C-alpha cells in the first residue's frame, strides 16, 4: 500500500478538499490546492515557496515581520508541548488585492508542512445570516401562533355559547360572527400553507415548478373563493388585464402571495370600494399589480414605511405577507409595496422572466 504521507497522496487528497490548503514538501516545494486558488487567488506560478507566500499575503513589511514573529513563537510553544500543529489569525492580502481575515492552521506531518485556511469573515457572514434566519423564523412563528390561535379561540367561544343555548343573537349579528370566523380561518389556513411551503423550501423538499398561468382564469377562481368575504366589506375586485394575460411562474407561490395580499386588504381599516387587479408585461419582467385606492376610515392609522422592502412587510405585522415576500424573493421575483398619497396602496408581484425561464 502506498504511504499516505507521500507528497503525491496528499496532493490528491488536498485537491478534493473544499478548504484552502498549502502543502510544503521538505521546505522546498509549495503546492496550492484548487480551493486555495479559487478562494485566495494565488497559484504556484505566483508563490513558489513560503517566502513568496509571506511577501504576497503580507505586503506591508512591518505586518509581515509581526506575522513571522508570531508564527515562530506559536510553533515554538507547540513543539515545547509536543504538539504537531498550531494556528494563527492573520489578515491576508488576496491575489485580487482584497483583504480577508483567516485562521491559519499549520500542521507538521513527517516531511510535509500543511497550512489550512479558514475564512473568518465568511464564517461571520454565514453566522449573521443564520442568526437573521432564526430571528425571522421566530418572528413568523409568533405571528402564525397569534393569527391561528385567535380564530380558534373565537370558534371555541361561539361553540360554547351554542352548547349553552346562549346564541340568542339576531341573524345579522350571527352572520357577522360566522363571516369573521370564516375570514380568520381562511387567513390562518393560508398562513399554514405558507409556513409549510417555507419549511419545504428550507428542507429542500419543495420543487419550484413554473407554469404558464392564465391570469384571468387564475384570478376568477381566487375571486370566487373570496367573494363572500369581500362582499361583507363592500369590496369588489376589478380585473383590468392587458394582453398577454399570462404569467410564467409557480402557481402555488403566486396563489399564496395573492391571497395574503387580499386577506390583508380585507382586514385593513378602509372604506368599501374597488380593488383593481392589473398586469404589466415588460422585456425583463412580468408583474401582477393590486391597486387599493380606497380611503381610510377615520379611525384608521396609516403605517409609516420606508424604502426597505423587508422592513415594510415586517411593519405590517402580517406573517402571510412576510412569508410571501420571502418565498417570492427566493424564487426569482419580488413582492413590492408602494404607498401613495391619500392612502393609496399598490402591491406588485414582480417576476424576473429570464431567471424563471
N, C-alpha and C positions, 0 to 999 in steps of 0.2 A: 504494500500500500504506500502511496506517495506521502511523504512527510508533509503534514498540514502546515508546518511553519515555513515551508519553502516560499520564496517570493512569488512564484507563478501561481501557487494555490491562493495566496492572499489577494493577489491582484484580481483573480477571477471572482472571489467572494466579494471583494470591495466594489466591483462594478455592478453588482446587483443590489447593493445597499442603497437605501433612499437618503441616508445621512452622508454629508460631505466627509471625505476621508483623504488624508495624505499618508502615504507609506514610504518610509525611508529605509533603504536596504544597505546595511553596513555603513550608514552615514554618508554614502556617496550618491546613490541614485534615488531621485524623488519621483513618486508616482501619484497622480491625482485620479480619483475615480470619477465616473460620469456625473454623480450628484454634485461633486465639488465644482466641476466645470460649469454645470448648469446654475448652481446657486451663487458661487463666488466669482466665477468667470475666468479664472486663470487656467492655463494649460501647461503641460510640461515644456512647451516652447517658451513660455513666459518665465517659468521658475524651474531651474534645473537642480537646485539644492535648497537647504534650509536658509542659507544666507540670502539667496534671491527672494525667498518667501518673506523673510523679515523686512527686507527693503521694500518689497511691493506692498505688503499688508500694513506696514507702519512707516509711511514715507517721512513722517516727522521724526527727525533723528533723536530728539530728546525722549519722545514717547517710545520710540523703538528701543533705546537703551534701557528705559524703565521696564519694558516688557521682557527683554532678555534677562535683566537682573532678577525680576520676579520669577521668571521661568526657572532660572538656575537655582534660586532659593527653594522653590517648591519641589524641584526634583531632588535637591539635597535632603530635604525633610523626608520625602518619600523613601529614598534609599536608606536613610537612618533607621526608619521603622520597618524596613524590609518590604516595602510596597513597590509594585511594578508600575503604578500609574499615579497621576496627579492631574489636576485641572486648573485652568486659569481663565478668568473672564477678561476679554480684550475687545477693543473697538477696531474692527478690521476694515481696511480700505479695499473694496472690491474692484474688479477689473474695469467696471464702468464708472469708477470714481465715487460711487455711493459708499456710505459707511453704515455698518451694522454691528451690533454687539453680539459676540459669540462666546459661548462657554466651550473652551477647547480642552479636550481630554487627551492627554499624551500617555501612551502605554508602551512599555518596552517588552518585547517578546522575542527571546533569543537575539538574532541579529537584525530584527525588524523594529523600527520605531513607528508607531501608528498614532496619528493625530485625528481625532474625531471632532466634528464641529456641530454644536447645537445653536441654532439661531435664536437668541434670546428675544430679539424684537418680534420675530414671527410668532414665537410662543406667547408673548404678551398680547399680541393682536388676537390670536386664537382664544386666549383665555378671556379677553374682554368680550369677544363675540359670544363665547359660551355663557358668560355671566349675563350678557344682554338677552340672550335667548332664554335663559332661565327666568329672568325678570319678566320678559314678555309672556312666557307661559304662565307664570304665577298671576300676572295681571289678567290674562284671558281666562284662566281658571276661576279667579274670583268673580269675574263678570258673568261667566257661564253659570256658576253656582247661584249668584244673585238672580239672574234672569230666569233660571229654571225653577229655583225654589219659590219665588213669588207666585207664579201661576199655580204651582202645586198647592201652595198654602191657600190661595183663593178657592181652588177647586174643593179642598177639604172643608173650608168654611161653608161653601154652598151645599155640599153633601150633608154636613152636619145639620144645617138648617132644614134641608129636605127630610132628613131622618127624624127630626123632632117636630115636623109639621109647622115649621116657622117660616116657610117660604110664602107667606101671605103678602106678596107684593103684587103690584099691578103688572099687567102683561108687558107694558112698555119698559118698565124698570127691569123686569125679569129678562126680557130680550136683550136689554143693555148689558146685564150681567153676563149672559151667555156670549154676547159679542166680545166683551172684554176677555173672557176666559179663552175663547177661540183664538183671539188675536195673540194673547200671551203664549198659548200652547203652540201656535204656528211659529211664533218668533223663537220659542225655545227649541222647537224641532229643527228649525233652520240653523240655530246655533250649534246644536248637537251634530248635525250633518257637517257643518263647517269644521267643528272640532275633530270629528272622525277623519275627515279628509286631511286636515292638518297633521293629524297623528300618522296617517298613512304615508304622507309625503316624507315625514321625518324618519319613519321606519323603512322607507324605500319600497313599500308595498303598493303605493299609488302609481298608476300608469297614466301619464299625461297623454290624452287621446284627442288631438284637434280634429274637428269635423266641420264640414260646410253646413252652417246653421242658417236656415230660413228665418230671418228676424221677425217677419210678420207672423208666421205660424208660432214661433217661439214666444213672442210677446203676447199673442192672443191667448195661448194656453196659460201663461202665467197670470194674465188679467182675469181669466175665468176663475182661477183658484183664489184670487184675492178680491174679487169683485164685491162680495157681500161686505167685507170689512172696509173696503174703500168707500162703499155707499154709505155706511154708518157715519163716516166722516165727511160726507158730501164731496168726495174726491173722485175725479174721473181721470183716466189715462187716455191721452190723445196721441195717436201714432202719426208722426209726420216723417215717414221714411223715404229716403231718396234711393233711386236705382244706382247700383245693385243692392237689393235689400237682403244682403247676406253678410255673414262674418265667419271667418275660419278660425275656430278656437275650440277649447274643451267645453262641451255643453254643460257638464256638471259644475265646473268652476264659474262659468258665466251665470248659471241659474242661482248659485249661492250668492254671488255678488249682487245681482239684480234684486233678488228677494230681500236681501239685507238692507239695501237702499230703500226699497218701497216700505218695508216694515218700519224703518226709521222715520220715513216721511209720515206714515200713518200715526205714529206715536208722537210726532213733533207737535208743539203747541201752535198750530197755524189754522187760519180760517179755511173753509172748504173752497174748492176750485179745481182747476185743471192742471194736471202734470203732463208736460209734453215730452214724448219719447222720440228722439230723432237719431240719425246716424250720420257719420262722416266717413267717406272713403278717400283716403289720400294715397300717395305713391308708396309711402313707407309705413303707414299705419291705418288701422280701422278703428272707429270709435262708436260706442253706443252712449248716447247723451240723454240724461234725465234732467229736465229743467223744471224747477219748482219756484215759481214767482208769486206764490200766494202771500198775502200779507200776514204778518204775525199777529196773534191775539194780543190784547192789551197786557195780559199777564205773562207774555212770552218773553223770556230774556235771551237776547241774541248772544251766542257764544263767540268769544274772540278767537281768531285764527291767525296763522302766520304762513310763511312760505314753506315751512317744513311739513311735508305731507303726512309723515308718520305721526307727528305731534298733533296735527289737525284731527286725525282719527282718534287718537288717544283722548283728545279733548272732548270729543263727543261721548266718550264713556260707553260705547256700544261694542260689545265683543264681536258681534256679527260683522260690523264694518271693519274692525281691526283685523279679524281673521281673513276677510275677503281681500283687503288691501295687501296683506302679506302673501296670500296664495297667488294672486294675480302678479304681484311683483316678482315672485319666484318662478313664474311661468310666462315670461316674455311679454309682460304688459304692465300697466299702471292703473291704479284706481285714484282718480284725482277729484278734488272738490274746489270749486271757485265760489267765493262769497261776494255777492254784488250789493249795490246799494238797495235800500228799501226791502231788505230781507230776501232777495232772490238768491237761490242756491242752485248751482249747476254741478251735477255729478257726471264724470266722464270715465267710462271703462275703455281705456285705450290699449290696443293690441299691436305689438310690433309685428307687422306682416312677414317680414323677411326671416325673423328668428323663428316664428311659428312654422312657416313653410319649409 
